[in-house]
């Protein structure tokens, strides 16, 4: 089955996709010595070196980034473009839809291309959490305000929300740890087989080149993870949620990570004009929101909305990338929608590869595209939970 753009709209196609290695988001991490702008600049350079497209032809650069403070405060896509030595006439903007920021960059690029507003767009994501820590943009202030807190008095952190999801779906600690171990095992197997080689750009740091993911722990087992302490069972949380059987640990959660990813999208007409082979078509996606207290469940309605829009069923989709913010998120998504687990995050997910917040949406799309190409798959679905109870869902269709 093939899908085409609605009548009157252009097809948006991917001609290039690349990501950096994923590095631990701490001072000793492999990418921590690089300014975020320089990390993204090297990613852009690799993207255009691989595709052979003239950067001067780009209409816009869209970059997802969550913590827009410190070294990520000054429209990092613009600064990275200039640092890469690319033409000054190309603009950039920064997008923030929490963990889905990089995916929203892809979706906005598709919307711009299909509508005819742009012909060539870079969609990217960036987060260097070792240098711009999570939460630094709020400076200790309350980002919600009294009205929201009055309406949702049970509003809580993402970690506690993950506990609530695990409790609601009845997942055991063993199930969560087994899923987390699976993530590392799949990622390690993909890496060892060379499956990540095509999607990774080697990044030059003051200490030398970084070419492989630093975050994967191939020896991870559920038995080993069982020894980790729960991360969110504080005295205040225990008092507030006395019925929770606490299960979320550092081991069954996504890793704090440094990374970037970028995709080059254009209209199918422009690709033909430039003599380029489109690798995939990205269809207009969906966004949805759900209970802000549970916070992490919106990938379910976002996926349902996308399936209804496209007329596809999950059985017709070859692989699903559901961001592993916490193990209960993809497990609840799969259990609710009846998705087969063998198609879920087949190369591992954020538990093994890490979750550089603003970059993850572009990283997932890059990994999904390469997986489909390597396995002969046709359709891939990507979705990810976002703070505040939101989610994006996007469908990619391989054309080769």
HULIN-V738883 format. One record per run of one state. SS is the DSSP state (@ for helix, = for strand, . for the rest). FROM is the first residue (numbers start at 1). LEN is the number of residues. If there is no record, write none. Layout:
# HULIN-V738883
SS | FROM | LEN
SS | FROM | LEN
This chain:
# HULIN-V738883
. | 1 | 11
= | 12 | 9
. | 21 | 2
= | 23 | 2
. | 25 | 11
@ | 36 | 16
. | 52 | 3
@ | 55 | 3
. | 58 | 2
= | 60 | 5
. | 65 | 5
@ | 70 | 3
. | 73 | 3
@ | 76 | 8
. | 84 | 7
= | 91 | 5
. | 96 | 2
@ | 98 | 18
. | 116 | 4
= | 120 | 9
. | 129 | 7
@ | 136 | 3
. | 139 | 7
@ | 146 | 6
. | 152 | 6
@ | 158 | 12
. | 170 | 3
@ | 173 | 20
. | 193 | 7
= | 200 | 2
. | 202 | 1
= | 203 | 3
. | 206 | 2
= | 208 | 3
. | 211 | 11
@ | 222 | 4
. | 226 | 4
= | 230 | 1
. | 231 | 4
@ | 235 | 6
. | 241 | 8
= | 249 | 1
. | 250 | 3
= | 253 | 1
. | 254 | 3
= | 257 | 11
@ | 268 | 6
. | 274 | 6
= | 280 | 10
. | 290 | 8
@ | 298 | 13
. | 311 | 3
@ | 314 | 3
. | 317 | 2
= | 319 | 4
. | 323 | 3
= | 326 | 1
@ | 327 | 11
. | 338 | 3
@ | 341 | 3
= | 344 | 1
. | 345 | 5
@ | 350 | 4
. | 354 | 3
@ | 357 | 19
. | 376 | 3
= | 379 | 8
. | 387 | 3
= | 390 | 9
. | 399 | 2
